[in-house]
């Protein structure tokens, strides 16, 4: 059972799957809400104080990728996408859109529960830090550990998805040291992954783009071919 109440919204258009997922997570102690499409989700997330979304990509009407982008523009809700087995491009686009994780159909309920628990832990841990005002600063930039925001030297704010935030924090805390993909995956997801899993590479690309949107020549994160990534600005 989970340690504290968590509001989980399942958005799935297939009735049997929706009912199975709802029953499974209610048994595990989650407060579960369900919807069959994306209509009104943004308002619903605010109204019910939703912590996590389990979101099918292939929804009728507005698809899950579009909804992910809309939610991420204004919300820090945890998002796990559900994708088809052979839809790798959807998984990559989903992560680039701001989703925190993904699971493929047909999924193992134990694995899905593990993914949800891991993301829930990160969301709750972040909530506990909201009053502490922790920040990491480097080369005029700052990372707010409470708000999950990256601020430019010109004081412009960039919101980060949970995955982007935890990747950047892991790199900052190991500044000057090469981090392998295995090490980064263990720090931010704590689960088994596979050689063709591009999650870390996608997150690195997303974070680099956020730096370069405001400073085209800025990299901070260097690729060490055959090894991993190196974060190397001056950190305080």
Secondary structure as UniProt FT lines:
FT   STRAND          7..11
FT   HELIX           15..27
FT   TURN            28..29
FT   STRAND          31..35
FT   TURN            39..40
FT   HELIX           41..47
FT   TURN            48..49
FT   STRAND          52..56
FT   HELIX           64..72
FT   TURN            73..74
FT   STRAND          78..83
FT   TURN            85..86
FT   HELIX           88..96
FT   TURN            97..98
FT   STRAND          101..104
FT   HELIX           109..128
FT   TURN            129..132
FT   STRAND          135..138
FT   TURN            139..140
FT   STRAND          141..144
FT   TURN            145..148
FT   STRAND          149..151
FT   TURN            153..154
FT   STRAND          157..159
FT   HELIX           162..173
FT   TURN            174..176
FT   STRAND          178..180
FT   HELIX           181..188
FT   TURN            195..196
FT   HELIX           199..214
FT   TURN            216..217
FT   STRAND          221..224
FT   TURN            225..227
FT   STRAND          228..231
//
